[in-house]
């Protein structure tokens, strides 16, 4: 899968899923959710991966939830409100490997929920959760 909204890397037993939408404070769209789901499933099935790190690009935000600024009244995609949020949350919670949230900047709303779903959170001095 070609990723547009996340950067997914694997090295030395660590899979890193980075939400790469810093201009929107790493708010997620339907596409972002789909990409996160795909990356987490890939990491879960990869025997070389021992841990997954979830983070956001830039230093201003980890994630600020659903992107309400660019959706023209709808999110697109699928799910109750067009976003597969419940599936994204389930794949993070249910993966058979530990998930570490590397929190930089704002983790607000749905972004704070993503932190809560992880097994461990490591917050920078600039982290703000709410």
C-alpha positions as MATLAB code, in Angstrom:
seq = 'XXXXXXXXXXXXXXXXXXXXXXXXXXXXXXXXXXXXXXXXXXXXXXXXXXXXXXXXXXXXXXXXXXXXXXXXXXXXXXXXXXXXXXXXXXXXXXXXXXXXXXXXXXXXXXXXXXXXXXXXXXXXXXXXXX';
ca = [
       0.000    0.000    0.000;
       1.231    3.480   -0.813;
       0.819    5.734    2.194;
      -0.216    9.357    1.816;
      -1.145   10.369    5.380;
       1.284    8.286    7.447;
       4.924    7.298    7.371;
       5.341    3.607    8.154;
       8.805    2.233    8.782;
      10.251   -0.982   10.142;
      13.790   -1.347   11.476;
      15.532   -3.360   14.178;
      12.311   -5.011   15.363;
      10.462   -1.688   15.717;
       7.553   -0.608   13.536;
       6.889    3.125   13.591;
       3.538    4.540   12.507;
       3.779    8.312   12.174;
       0.723   10.386   11.316;
       2.144   12.761    8.723;
      -0.309   15.661    8.557;
       1.487   18.326   10.625;
      -0.272   21.265    8.932;
      -3.579   19.956   10.336;
      -2.020   19.065   13.715;
      -2.024   15.415   12.583;
      -5.819   15.243   12.588;
      -7.014   12.106   10.832;
      -9.237   11.676    7.801;
     -10.905    8.486    6.584;
      -7.785    7.789    4.526;
      -5.522    8.282    7.546;
      -7.587    5.759    9.513;
      -7.404    3.224    6.673;
      -3.636    3.624    6.452;
      -3.171    3.221   10.222;
      -5.307    0.068   10.161;
      -3.240   -1.362    7.303;
       0.100   -0.530    8.964;
      -0.899   -2.015   12.337;
      -2.119   -5.220   10.686;
       1.140   -5.476    8.771;
       3.176   -4.987   11.969;
       1.031   -7.538   13.808;
       1.682  -10.210   11.172;
       5.407   -9.467   10.796;
       7.368  -11.879   13.020;
      10.399   -9.565   12.919;
       8.488   -6.778   14.685;
       8.465   -6.795   18.488;
       6.988   -3.362   19.258;
       5.023   -0.615   17.513;
       5.558    3.106   18.106;
       2.692    5.472   17.276;
       3.533    9.165   16.888;
       2.788   12.328   14.971;
       4.991   14.317   12.594;
       6.413   17.623   13.740;
       6.591   18.991   17.254;
       3.200   20.715   17.565;
       0.866   17.727   17.760;
       0.688   13.990   18.272;
      -2.902   13.974   16.951;
      -5.946   16.195   17.416;
      -8.649   13.703   16.412;
     -10.816   13.831   13.312;
     -10.022   16.522   10.755;
     -13.056   18.769   10.628;
     -11.445   21.528    8.584;
     -11.184   19.898    5.169;
     -14.119   17.550    4.934;
     -16.787   19.746    3.268;
     -19.499   18.487    5.606;
     -18.543   14.800    5.454;
     -15.601   12.594    6.220;
     -15.893   10.160    3.337;
     -14.723    6.625    3.795;
     -16.820    4.243    5.866;
     -18.039    3.688    9.401;
     -20.708    5.415   11.438;
     -19.600    8.928   10.513;
     -17.539    7.979    7.475;
     -14.457    7.216    9.531;
     -13.490    3.656   10.498;
     -12.576    4.962   13.955;
     -13.763    1.911   15.876;
     -11.750   -0.426   13.647;
      -8.672    1.799   13.974;
      -9.042    1.833   17.754;
      -9.549   -1.940   17.848;
      -6.463   -2.699   15.780;
      -4.318   -0.545   18.098;
      -5.812   -2.079   21.229;
      -5.844   -5.693   20.024;
      -2.441   -6.020   18.332;
      -0.430   -8.869   19.866;
       2.583   -6.613   20.399;
       3.177   -3.699   22.775;
       2.292   -0.264   21.396;
       4.093    2.847   22.623;
       2.630    6.305   22.074;
       5.418    8.837   21.539;
       3.492   12.003   22.389;
       4.768   15.315   21.109;
       2.618   18.426   21.418;
      -1.170   18.210   21.472;
      -3.011   14.924   21.991;
      -6.553   16.251   22.045;
      -9.949   14.578   21.545;
      -9.579   11.512   19.357;
      -5.804   11.923   19.552;
      -5.968   11.563   23.321;
      -8.034    8.402   22.829;
      -5.234    6.991   20.630;
      -2.760    7.584   23.470;
      -5.100    5.843   25.911;
      -5.337    2.786   23.648;
      -1.569    2.299   23.670;
       0.169    0.110   26.249;
       2.613    2.847   27.239;
       2.865    6.581   26.605;
       6.088    8.536   26.573;
       5.374   12.267   26.571;
       7.721   15.080   25.646;
       7.912   18.218   27.754;
       5.618   19.915   25.206;
       2.914   17.230   25.370;
      -0.582   18.409   26.252;
      -3.282   15.793   26.675;
      -6.981   16.464   26.882;
];
